[in-house]
């Protein structure tokens, strides 16, 4: 059983899919592990550390691999080096990328999308969305503090009092909750909003104030899987009016709202941006799906009047060492379930609920029901 960890080919991806810690664990399961030369440099892991953990270091590692571990979906030119039947595990970003799924099917690989992992107790330790969003929420506050020209906590000095910054978090998933906790630790006055009623108690437990139009629609605004439902136009208008009035008084706004498979909902309009005080900062964590903020620019900081709109992409990658460590553990925990520990070989149970939920392609075809080619 051979596991390969290639270099990420995307120039904006500093993370790596394994660490010396997970390589040692794979070795104990009987696997040979090959890591591409330089694969971990951007995440602070030199080749020597991988080698010391028992990995082989080579320029090309995927040709004979039974399992290929990546951060991002392999590009078409990478697939040429993968053997047919190889199990490729990564964050696949399948929504709207039908051509890429066909390429993986055509290459004959079995591809697993880690972001489709069901949110059940058994799979908590494999939840890459949560592990990476947690870091993104933390980093969003750090990036906002860096761009904000004032202190976040209240400071009482002989020269006068510095008031605490007011921070507003929009979207209270994993990233939003971590953003609340981080902003509170830094001494800010924090408010937060979300369309899911279950989040109110979570927000208040972290010492922040909850803001929402709490009508009948709000009480039923959550899917069985714990995701936000798309709200009616009427509710969106009422919520937008409440938020617009609140945003005028905020120093920092962080938006985190995403609905799987859809463009990011527009939460902050250009009029809301214009209403904010000069020197205010907005951080948009949904920029890679079009953004929550009107005027955000992917990969840069837009200056709109006196307001900065931060649109950094791949925010977890801005903490590459921490993000890689968590992601690698997510991968190991999942791959461990695919290995026969007595025989020390790959033994995928294709009927396992985790495999069925995440498997995109197999035996030359796209097999996931959500991504089947549409009939003419």
LUMGUMAR-808975 format. One record per residue (C-alpha): residue number from 1; chain; x, y, z; residue in one letter. Coordinates in pm, whole numbers. Example, Ala and Ser with C-alpha at 12.3 -4.5 7.8 and 13.67 -1.06 7.14 Angstrom:
2
node pos->1 unit->A px->1230 py->-450 pz->780 code->a;
node pos->2 unit->A px->1367 py->-106 pz->714 code->s;
! end
This chain:
376
node pos->1 unit->A px->0 py->0 pz->0 code->x;
node pos->2 unit->A px->159 py->321 pz->-119 code->x;
node pos->3 unit->A px->47 py->672 pz->-20 code->x;
node pos->4 unit->A px->164 py->980 pz->-213 code->x;
node pos->5 unit->A px->166 py->1343 pz->-101 code->x;
node pos->6 unit->A px->241 py->1558 pz->-408 code->x;
node pos->7 unit->A px->321 py->1928 pz->-418 code->x;
node pos->8 unit->A px->21 py->2156 pz->-458 code->x;
node pos->9 unit->A px->29 py->2304 pz->-807 code->x;
node pos->10 unit->A px->-189 py->2607 pz->-727 code->x;
node pos->11 unit->A px->42 py->2901 pz->-666 code->x;
node pos->12 unit->A px->-191 py->3034 pz->-396 code->x;
node pos->13 unit->A px->-195 py->2713 pz->-192 code->x;
node pos->14 unit->A px->72 py->2689 pz->82 code->x;
node pos->15 unit->A px->-90 py->2401 pz->274 code->x;
node pos->16 unit->A px->23 py->2039 pz->254 code->x;
node pos->17 unit->A px->-186 py->1722 pz->298 code->x;
node pos->18 unit->A px->40 py->1539 pz->546 code->x;
node pos->19 unit->A px->267 py->1616 pz->838 code->x;
node pos->20 unit->A px->548 py->1414 pz->1001 code->x;
node pos->21 unit->A px->298 py->1317 pz->1272 code->x;
node pos->22 unit->A px->46 py->1167 pz->1027 code->x;
node pos->23 unit->A px->320 py->999 pz->824 code->x;
node pos->24 unit->A px->435 py->811 pz->1135 code->x;
node pos->25 unit->A px->76 py->694 pz->1187 code->x;
node pos->26 unit->A px->43 py->582 pz->824 code->x;
node pos->27 unit->A px->367 py->385 pz->861 code->x;
node pos->28 unit->A px->224 py->205 pz->1164 code->x;
node pos->29 unit->A px->-70 py->99 pz->945 code->x;
node pos->30 unit->A px->175 py->-62 pz->703 code->x;
node pos->31 unit->A px->184 py->206 pz->436 code->x;
node pos->32 unit->A px->480 py->330 pz->237 code->x;
node pos->33 unit->A px->459 py->708 pz->214 code->x;
node pos->34 unit->A px->623 py->922 pz->-54 code->x;
node pos->35 unit->A px->628 py->1301 pz->-25 code->x;
node pos->36 unit->A px->718 py->1528 pz->-315 code->x;
node pos->37 unit->A px->1032 py->1729 pz->-266 code->x;
node pos->38 unit->A px->947 py->2071 pz->-120 code->x;
node pos->39 unit->A px->579 py->1987 pz->-65 code->x;
node pos->40 unit->A px->579 py->2117 pz->292 code->x;
node pos->41 unit->A px->815 py->2414 pz->268 code->x;
node pos->42 unit->A px->538 py->2678 pz->252 code->x;
node pos->43 unit->A px->376 py->2519 pz->559 code->x;
node pos->44 unit->A px->701 py->2526 pz->755 code->x;
node pos->45 unit->A px->785 py->2155 pz->714 code->x;
node pos->46 unit->A px->1123 py->2085 pz->551 code->x;
node pos->47 unit->A px->1188 py->1763 pz->361 code->x;
node pos->48 unit->A px->1421 py->1644 pz->637 code->x;
node pos->49 unit->A px->1133 py->1628 pz->886 code->x;
node pos->50 unit->A px->922 py->1418 pz->650 code->x;
node pos->51 unit->A px->1223 py->1192 pz->591 code->x;
node pos->52 unit->A px->1284 py->1154 pz->964 code->x;
node pos->53 unit->A px->922 py->1043 pz->1003 code->x;
node pos->54 unit->A px->980 py->764 pz->753 code->x;
node pos->55 unit->A px->868 py->916 pz->423 code->x;
node pos->56 unit->A px->1052 py->879 pz->94 code->x;
node pos->57 unit->A px->1132 py->1212 pz->-72 code->x;
node pos->58 unit->A px->1116 py->1225 pz->-451 code->x;
node pos->59 unit->A px->1040 py->1464 pz->-734 code->x;
node pos->60 unit->A px->756 py->1247 pz->-866 code->x;
node pos->61 unit->A px->551 py->1044 pz->-620 code->x;
node pos->62 unit->A px->210 py->962 pz->-769 code->x;
node pos->63 unit->A px->282 py->707 pz->-1047 code->x;
node pos->64 unit->A px->246 py->393 pz->-834 code->x;
node pos->65 unit->A px->40 py->538 pz->-549 code->x;
node pos->66 unit->A px->-272 py->358 pz->-426 code->x;
node pos->67 unit->A px->-379 py->670 pz->-233 code->x;
node pos->68 unit->A px->-300 py->1031 pz->-328 code->x;
node pos->69 unit->A px->-352 py->1293 pz->-57 code->x;
node pos->70 unit->A px->-391 py->1655 pz->-168 code->x;
node pos->71 unit->A px->-528 py->1982 pz->-39 code->x;
node pos->72 unit->A px->-689 py->2087 pz->-369 code->x;
node pos->73 unit->A px->-841 py->1892 pz->-655 code->x;
node pos->74 unit->A px->-575 py->1766 pz->-900 code->x;
node pos->75 unit->A px->-542 py->1960 pz->-1223 code->x;
node pos->76 unit->A px->-576 py->1777 pz->-1555 code->x;
node pos->77 unit->A px->-199 py->1770 pz->-1614 code->x;
node pos->78 unit->A px->-147 py->1606 pz->-1272 code->x;
node pos->79 unit->A px->-395 py->1328 pz->-1345 code->x;
node pos->80 unit->A px->-174 py->1194 pz->-1625 code->x;
node pos->81 unit->A px->69 py->1070 pz->-1357 code->x;
node pos->82 unit->A px->-196 py->892 pz->-1146 code->x;
node pos->83 unit->A px->-254 py->521 pz->-1193 code->x;
node pos->84 unit->A px->-602 py->399 pz->-1278 code->x;
node pos->85 unit->A px->-796 py->300 pz->-970 code->x;
node pos->86 unit->A px->-596 py->526 pz->-740 code->x;
node pos->87 unit->A px->-793 py->679 pz->-453 code->x;
node pos->88 unit->A px->-751 py->1058 pz->-466 code->x;
node pos->89 unit->A px->-857 py->1247 pz->-154 code->x;
node pos->90 unit->A px->-875 py->1627 pz->-141 code->x;
node pos->91 unit->A px->-1098 py->1932 pz->-105 code->x;
node pos->92 unit->A px->-1252 py->1892 pz->-450 code->x;
node pos->93 unit->A px->-1476 py->2202 pz->-486 code->x;
node pos->94 unit->A px->-1716 py->2004 pz->-708 code->x;
node pos->95 unit->A px->-2001 py->2255 pz->-736 code->x;
node pos->96 unit->A px->-2001 py->2414 pz->-1082 code->x;
node pos->97 unit->A px->-1689 py->2224 pz->-1187 code->x;
node pos->98 unit->A px->-1845 py->1952 pz->-1404 code->x;
node pos->99 unit->A px->-1555 py->1953 pz->-1651 code->x;
node pos->100 unit->A px->-1303 py->1883 pz->-1373 code->x;
node pos->101 unit->A px->-1516 py->1593 pz->-1245 code->x;
node pos->102 unit->A px->-1528 py->1446 pz->-1596 code->x;
node pos->103 unit->A px->-1147 py->1473 pz->-1617 code->x;
node pos->104 unit->A px->-1108 py->1278 pz->-1293 code->x;
node pos->105 unit->A px->-1358 py->1019 pz->-1414 code->x;
node pos->106 unit->A px->-1172 py->995 pz->-1746 code->x;
node pos->107 unit->A px->-844 py->938 pz->-1563 code->x;
node pos->108 unit->A px->-1001 py->635 pz->-1394 code->x;
node pos->109 unit->A px->-940 py->755 pz->-1038 code->x;
node pos->110 unit->A px->-1173 py->718 pz->-742 code->x;
node pos->111 unit->A px->-1201 py->1071 pz->-606 code->x;
node pos->112 unit->A px->-1315 py->1166 pz->-257 code->x;
node pos->113 unit->A px->-1435 py->1518 pz->-172 code->x;
node pos->114 unit->A px->-1353 py->1574 pz->195 code->x;
node pos->115 unit->A px->-1582 py->1878 pz->217 code->x;
node pos->116 unit->A px->-1884 py->1651 pz->153 code->x;
node pos->117 unit->A px->-1816 py->1455 pz->472 code->x;
node pos->118 unit->A px->-2149 py->1417 pz->656 code->x;
node pos->119 unit->A px->-2180 py->1609 pz->981 code->x;
node pos->120 unit->A px->-2241 py->1311 pz->1205 code->x;
node pos->121 unit->A px->-2073 py->1215 pz->1533 code->x;
node pos->122 unit->A px->-1858 py->947 pz->1373 code->x;
node pos->123 unit->A px->-1712 py->1192 pz->1121 code->x;
node pos->124 unit->A px->-1645 py->1493 pz->1345 code->x;
node pos->125 unit->A px->-1270 py->1434 pz->1342 code->x;
node pos->126 unit->A px->-1277 py->1419 pz->959 code->x;
node pos->127 unit->A px->-1465 py->1748 pz->910 code->x;
node pos->128 unit->A px->-1229 py->1958 pz->700 code->x;
node pos->129 unit->A px->-1480 py->2239 pz->661 code->x;
node pos->130 unit->A px->-1487 py->2289 pz->1036 code->x;
node pos->131 unit->A px->-1113 py->2256 pz->1094 code->x;
node pos->132 unit->A px->-1031 py->2508 pz->822 code->x;
node pos->133 unit->A px->-1320 py->2746 pz->891 code->x;
node pos->134 unit->A px->-1218 py->2763 pz->1256 code->x;
node pos->135 unit->A px->-879 py->2900 pz->1153 code->x;
node pos->136 unit->A px->-1037 py->3132 pz->895 code->x;
node pos->137 unit->A px->-1257 py->3288 pz->1162 code->x;
node pos->138 unit->A px->-958 py->3350 pz->1385 code->x;
node pos->139 unit->A px->-748 py->3491 pz->1101 code->x;
node pos->140 unit->A px->-1030 py->3719 pz->985 code->x;
node pos->141 unit->A px->-1019 py->3903 pz->1317 code->x;
node pos->142 unit->A px->-639 py->3927 pz->1307 code->x;
node pos->143 unit->A px->-652 py->4065 pz->952 code->x;
node pos->144 unit->A px->-923 py->4313 pz->1052 code->x;
node pos->145 unit->A px->-720 py->4428 pz->1353 code->x;
node pos->146 unit->A px->-417 py->4476 pz->1129 code->x;
node pos->147 unit->A px->-609 py->4700 pz->888 code->x;
node pos->148 unit->A px->-801 py->4887 pz->1159 code->x;
node pos->149 unit->A px->-607 py->5195 pz->1262 code->x;
node pos->150 unit->A px->-704 py->5182 pz->1628 code->x;
node pos->151 unit->A px->-682 py->4950 pz->1931 code->x;
node pos->152 unit->A px->-955 py->4687 pz->1979 code->x;
node pos->153 unit->A px->-985 py->4682 pz->2362 code->x;
node pos->154 unit->A px->-1086 py->4976 pz->2577 code->x;
node pos->155 unit->A px->-775 py->5135 pz->2728 code->x;
node pos->156 unit->A px->-789 py->5378 pz->3018 code->x;
node pos->157 unit->A px->-470 py->5582 pz->3034 code->x;
node pos->158 unit->A px->-350 py->5906 pz->3194 code->x;
node pos->159 unit->A px->-374 py->6062 pz->2849 code->x;
node pos->160 unit->A px->-737 py->5962 pz->2806 code->x;
node pos->161 unit->A px->-960 py->5662 pz->2731 code->x;
node pos->162 unit->A px->-950 py->5463 pz->2408 code->x;
node pos->163 unit->A px->-1298 py->5319 pz->2346 code->x;
node pos->164 unit->A px->-1340 py->4950 pz->2261 code->x;
node pos->165 unit->A px->-1393 py->4867 pz->1895 code->x;
node pos->166 unit->A px->-1736 py->4747 pz->1788 code->x;
node pos->167 unit->A px->-1718 py->4423 pz->1588 code->x;
node pos->168 unit->A px->-2014 py->4273 pz->1401 code->x;
node pos->169 unit->A px->-2000 py->3909 pz->1283 code->x;
node pos->170 unit->A px->-2243 py->3810 pz->1005 code->x;
node pos->171 unit->A px->-2295 py->3434 pz->983 code->x;
node pos->172 unit->A px->-2242 py->3224 pz->1295 code->x;
node pos->173 unit->A px->-2108 py->2893 pz->1169 code->x;
node pos->174 unit->A px->-1772 py->2757 pz->1277 code->x;
node pos->175 unit->A px->-1583 py->3056 pz->1133 code->x;
node pos->176 unit->A px->-1824 py->3306 pz->1285 code->x;
node pos->177 unit->A px->-1810 py->3152 pz->1630 code->x;
node pos->178 unit->A px->-1431 py->3155 pz->1628 code->x;
node pos->179 unit->A px->-1435 py->3516 pz->1506 code->x;
node pos->180 unit->A px->-1664 py->3608 pz->1798 code->x;
node pos->181 unit->A px->-1439 py->3432 pz->2049 code->x;
node pos->182 unit->A px->-1123 py->3592 pz->1907 code->x;
node pos->183 unit->A px->-1269 py->3944 pz->1894 code->x;
node pos->184 unit->A px->-1395 py->3906 pz->2250 code->x;
node pos->185 unit->A px->-1051 py->3790 pz->2368 code->x;
node pos->186 unit->A px->-902 py->4101 pz->2207 code->x;
node pos->187 unit->A px->-1142 py->4318 pz->2407 code->x;
node pos->188 unit->A px->-1391 py->4426 pz->2139 code->x;
node pos->189 unit->A px->-1765 py->4478 pz->2188 code->x;
node pos->190 unit->A px->-1912 py->4204 pz->1970 code->x;
node pos->191 unit->A px->-2252 py->4154 pz->1808 code->x;
node pos->192 unit->A px->-2346 py->3878 pz->1566 code->x;
node pos->193 unit->A px->-2629 py->3769 pz->1338 code->x;
node pos->194 unit->A px->-2741 py->3450 pz->1165 code->x;
node pos->195 unit->A px->-3068 py->3319 pz->1018 code->x;
node pos->196 unit->A px->-3047 py->2996 pz->1221 code->x;
node pos->197 unit->A px->-3225 py->3027 pz->1556 code->x;
node pos->198 unit->A px->-2997 py->2771 pz->1724 code->x;
node pos->199 unit->A px->-2705 py->3013 pz->1696 code->x;
node pos->200 unit->A px->-2856 py->3272 pz->1931 code->x;
node pos->201 unit->A px->-2764 py->3074 pz->2240 code->x;
node pos->202 unit->A px->-2414 py->3002 pz->2101 code->x;
node pos->203 unit->A px->-2352 py->3372 pz->2037 code->x;
node pos->204 unit->A px->-2467 py->3473 pz->2383 code->x;
node pos->205 unit->A px->-2260 py->3198 pz->2547 code->x;
node pos->206 unit->A px->-1949 py->3363 pz->2401 code->x;
node pos->207 unit->A px->-2041 py->3700 pz->2552 code->x;
node pos->208 unit->A px->-2169 py->3863 pz->2234 code->x;
node pos->209 unit->A px->-2511 py->4013 pz->2160 code->x;
node pos->210 unit->A px->-2738 py->3846 pz->1901 code->x;
node pos->211 unit->A px->-2909 py->4054 pz->1632 code->x;
node pos->212 unit->A px->-3190 py->3919 pz->1410 code->x;
node pos->213 unit->A px->-3552 py->3964 pz->1306 code->x;
node pos->214 unit->A px->-3693 py->3684 pz->1521 code->x;
node pos->215 unit->A px->-4021 py->3608 pz->1341 code->x;
node pos->216 unit->A px->-4187 py->3274 pz->1250 code->x;
node pos->217 unit->A px->-3969 py->3222 pz->941 code->x;
node pos->218 unit->A px->-3659 py->3274 pz->1152 code->x;
node pos->219 unit->A px->-3770 py->2994 pz->1388 code->x;
node pos->220 unit->A px->-3768 py->2744 pz->1098 code->x;
node pos->221 unit->A px->-3459 py->2865 pz->914 code->x;
node pos->222 unit->A px->-3231 py->2565 pz->953 code->x;
node pos->223 unit->A px->-3190 py->2240 pz->757 code->x;
node pos->224 unit->A px->-3174 py->1898 pz->919 code->x;
node pos->225 unit->A px->-2800 py->1901 pz->848 code->x;
node pos->226 unit->A px->-2753 py->2222 pz->1045 code->x;
node pos->227 unit->A px->-2705 py->2455 pz->747 code->x;
node pos->228 unit->A px->-2884 py->2783 pz->686 code->x;
node pos->229 unit->A px->-3184 py->2777 pz->454 code->x;
node pos->230 unit->A px->-3225 py->3041 pz->188 code->x;
node pos->231 unit->A px->-3469 py->3295 pz->330 code->x;
node pos->232 unit->A px->-3767 py->3459 pz->158 code->x;
node pos->233 unit->A px->-3729 py->3798 pz->-9 code->x;
node pos->234 unit->A px->-3957 py->3948 pz->257 code->x;
node pos->235 unit->A px->-3742 py->3820 pz->544 code->x;
node pos->236 unit->A px->-3423 py->3929 pz->368 code->x;
node pos->237 unit->A px->-3563 py->4282 pz->335 code->x;
node pos->238 unit->A px->-3655 py->4303 pz->705 code->x;
node pos->239 unit->A px->-3320 py->4163 pz->812 code->x;
node pos->240 unit->A px->-3134 py->4395 pz->574 code->x;
node pos->241 unit->A px->-3308 py->4700 pz->724 code->x;
node pos->242 unit->A px->-3211 py->4593 pz->1077 code->x;
node pos->243 unit->A px->-2852 py->4520 pz->972 code->x;
node pos->244 unit->A px->-2820 py->4846 pz->777 code->x;
node pos->245 unit->A px->-2903 py->5049 pz->1086 code->x;
node pos->246 unit->A px->-2663 py->4843 pz->1300 code->x;
node pos->247 unit->A px->-2369 py->4854 pz->1057 code->x;
node pos->248 unit->A px->-2358 py->5235 pz->1067 code->x;
node pos->249 unit->A px->-2226 py->5212 pz->1424 code->x;
node pos->250 unit->A px->-1970 py->4932 pz->1370 code->x;
node pos->251 unit->A px->-1592 py->4962 pz->1338 code->x;
node pos->252 unit->A px->-1529 py->4611 pz->1201 code->x;
node pos->253 unit->A px->-1764 py->4379 pz->1012 code->x;
node pos->254 unit->A px->-1675 py->4016 pz->933 code->x;
node pos->255 unit->A px->-1898 py->3822 pz->693 code->x;
node pos->256 unit->A px->-1887 py->3441 pz->679 code->x;
node pos->257 unit->A px->-2214 py->3336 pz->512 code->x;
node pos->258 unit->A px->-2200 py->3049 pz->262 code->x;
node pos->259 unit->A px->-2465 py->2807 pz->133 code->x;
node pos->260 unit->A px->-2313 py->2488 pz->-15 code->x;
node pos->261 unit->A px->-2334 py->2479 pz->-393 code->x;
node pos->262 unit->A px->-2466 py->2834 pz->-435 code->x;
node pos->263 unit->A px->-2319 py->3180 pz->-479 code->x;
node pos->264 unit->A px->-2255 py->3357 pz->-150 code->x;
node pos->265 unit->A px->-2557 py->3563 pz->-35 code->x;
node pos->266 unit->A px->-2516 py->3940 pz->-57 code->x;
node pos->267 unit->A px->-2533 py->4070 pz->298 code->x;
node pos->268 unit->A px->-2365 py->4412 pz->282 code->x;
node pos->269 unit->A px->-2466 py->4656 pz->8 code->x;
node pos->270 unit->A px->-2266 py->4951 pz->-120 code->x;
node pos->271 unit->A px->-2504 py->5182 pz->70 code->x;
node pos->272 unit->A px->-2426 py->4999 pz->394 code->x;
node pos->273 unit->A px->-2053 py->5033 pz->320 code->x;
node pos->274 unit->A px->-2097 py->5404 pz->253 code->x;
node pos->275 unit->A px->-2278 py->5448 pz->586 code->x;
node pos->276 unit->A px->-1979 py->5324 pz->787 code->x;
node pos->277 unit->A px->-1732 py->5560 pz->950 code->x;
node pos->278 unit->A px->-1399 py->5633 pz->775 code->x;
node pos->279 unit->A px->-1136 py->5391 pz->902 code->x;
node pos->280 unit->A px->-1383 py->5104 pz->936 code->x;
node pos->281 unit->A px->-1289 py->4757 pz->807 code->x;
node pos->282 unit->A px->-1493 py->4479 pz->648 code->x;
node pos->283 unit->A px->-1350 py->4126 pz->606 code->x;
node pos->284 unit->A px->-1537 py->3905 pz->357 code->x;
node pos->285 unit->A px->-1468 py->3533 pz->411 code->x;
node pos->286 unit->A px->-1704 py->3432 pz->129 code->x;
node pos->287 unit->A px->-1511 py->3608 pz->-148 code->x;
node pos->288 unit->A px->-1427 py->3283 pz->-330 code->x;
node pos->289 unit->A px->-1800 py->3226 pz->-388 code->x;
node pos->290 unit->A px->-1865 py->3581 pz->-506 code->x;
node pos->291 unit->A px->-1855 py->3749 pz->-167 code->x;
node pos->292 unit->A px->-2109 py->3873 pz->87 code->x;
node pos->293 unit->A px->-2006 py->4236 pz->41 code->x;
node pos->294 unit->A px->-2079 py->4456 pz->-258 code->x;
node pos->295 unit->A px->-1750 py->4599 pz->-383 code->x;
node pos->296 unit->A px->-1523 py->4324 pz->-248 code->x;
node pos->297 unit->A px->-1228 py->4235 pz->-473 code->x;
node pos->298 unit->A px->-1098 py->3878 pz->-461 code->x;
node pos->299 unit->A px->-739 py->3859 pz->-344 code->x;
node pos->300 unit->A px->-697 py->4221 pz->-240 code->x;
node pos->301 unit->A px->-810 py->4506 pz->-14 code->x;
node pos->302 unit->A px->-1056 py->4746 pz->-177 code->x;
node pos->303 unit->A px->-1070 py->5102 pz->-49 code->x;
node pos->304 unit->A px->-1430 py->5225 pz->-82 code->x;
node pos->305 unit->A px->-1453 py->5578 pz->44 code->x;
node pos->306 unit->A px->-1290 py->5560 pz->386 code->x;
node pos->307 unit->A px->-1374 py->5191 pz->436 code->x;
node pos->308 unit->A px->-1140 py->4898 pz->368 code->x;
node pos->309 unit->A px->-1298 py->4579 pz->232 code->x;
node pos->310 unit->A px->-1060 py->4285 pz->283 code->x;
node pos->311 unit->A px->-1108 py->4007 pz->27 code->x;
node pos->312 unit->A px->-821 py->3768 pz->90 code->x;
node pos->313 unit->A px->-861 py->3426 pz->-71 code->x;
node pos->314 unit->A px->-772 py->3097 pz->97 code->x;
node pos->315 unit->A px->-773 py->3249 pz->446 code->x;
node pos->316 unit->A px->-688 py->2917 pz->618 code->x;
node pos->317 unit->A px->-377 py->2912 pz->400 code->x;
node pos->318 unit->A px->-268 py->3234 pz->572 code->x;
node pos->319 unit->A px->-204 py->3006 pz->871 code->x;
node pos->320 unit->A px->-49 py->2733 pz->660 code->x;
node pos->321 unit->A px->130 py->2544 pz->937 code->x;
node pos->322 unit->A px->-174 py->2521 pz->1164 code->x;
node pos->323 unit->A px->-414 py->2457 pz->875 code->x;
node pos->324 unit->A px->-194 py->2177 pz->738 code->x;
node pos->325 unit->A px->-167 py->2011 pz->1079 code->x;
node pos->326 unit->A px->-544 py->2002 pz->1125 code->x;
node pos->327 unit->A px->-620 py->1905 pz->765 code->x;
node pos->328 unit->A px->-363 py->1623 pz->772 code->x;
node pos->329 unit->A px->-526 py->1484 pz->1087 code->x;
node pos->330 unit->A px->-869 py->1500 pz->918 code->x;
node pos->331 unit->A px->-730 py->1300 pz->627 code->x;
node pos->332 unit->A px->-557 py->1041 pz->843 code->x;
node pos->333 unit->A px->-868 py->980 pz->1051 code->x;
node pos->334 unit->A px->-1069 py->913 pz->734 code->x;
node pos->335 unit->A px->-806 py->705 pz->553 code->x;
node pos->336 unit->A px->-763 py->489 pz->863 code->x;
node pos->337 unit->A px->-1123 py->368 pz->813 code->x;
node pos->338 unit->A px->-1033 py->249 pz->460 code->x;
node pos->339 unit->A px->-743 py->23 pz->564 code->x;
node pos->340 unit->A px->-758 py->-341 pz->671 code->x;
node pos->341 unit->A px->-535 py->-329 pz->979 code->x;
node pos->342 unit->A px->-472 py->-705 pz->987 code->x;
node pos->343 unit->A px->-379 py->-737 pz->620 code->x;
node pos->344 unit->A px->-224 py->-388 pz->618 code->x;
node pos->345 unit->A px->-375 py->-302 pz->283 code->x;
node pos->346 unit->A px->-635 py->-70 pz->132 code->x;
node pos->347 unit->A px->-983 py->-220 pz->170 code->x;
node pos->348 unit->A px->-1248 py->39 pz->84 code->x;
node pos->349 unit->A px->-1604 py->-46 pz->181 code->x;
node pos->350 unit->A px->-1788 py->130 pz->-100 code->x;
node pos->351 unit->A px->-2117 py->97 pz->91 code->x;
node pos->352 unit->A px->-1987 py->279 pz->398 code->x;
node pos->353 unit->A px->-2193 py->593 pz->463 code->x;
node pos->354 unit->A px->-1883 py->814 pz->470 code->x;
node pos->355 unit->A px->-1756 py->681 pz->139 code->x;
node pos->356 unit->A px->-2097 py->704 pz->-29 code->x;
node pos->357 unit->A px->-2139 py->1065 pz->86 code->x;
node pos->358 unit->A px->-1799 py->1180 pz->-41 code->x;
node pos->359 unit->A px->-1720 py->964 pz->-349 code->x;
node pos->360 unit->A px->-1734 py->1171 pz->-669 code->x;
node pos->361 unit->A px->-1590 py->941 pz->-936 code->x;
node pos->362 unit->A px->-1517 py->571 pz->-971 code->x;
node pos->363 unit->A px->-1453 py->325 pz->-1257 code->x;
node pos->364 unit->A px->-1451 py->599 pz->-1521 code->x;
node pos->365 unit->A px->-1777 py->765 pz->-1420 code->x;
node pos->366 unit->A px->-1912 py->1046 pz->-1202 code->x;
node pos->367 unit->A px->-2102 py->850 pz->-936 code->x;
node pos->368 unit->A px->-2214 py->1107 pz->-677 code->x;
node pos->369 unit->A px->-2590 py->1166 pz->-717 code->x;
node pos->370 unit->A px->-2555 py->1544 pz->-673 code->x;
node pos->371 unit->A px->-2315 py->1576 pz->-966 code->x;
node pos->372 unit->A px->-2461 py->1343 pz->-1228 code->x;
node pos->373 unit->A px->-2451 py->1483 pz->-1583 code->x;
node pos->374 unit->A px->-2786 py->1645 pz->-1656 code->x;
node pos->375 unit->A px->-3003 py->1477 pz->-1919 code->x;
node pos->376 unit->A px->-3053 py->1668 pz->-2243 code->x;
! end
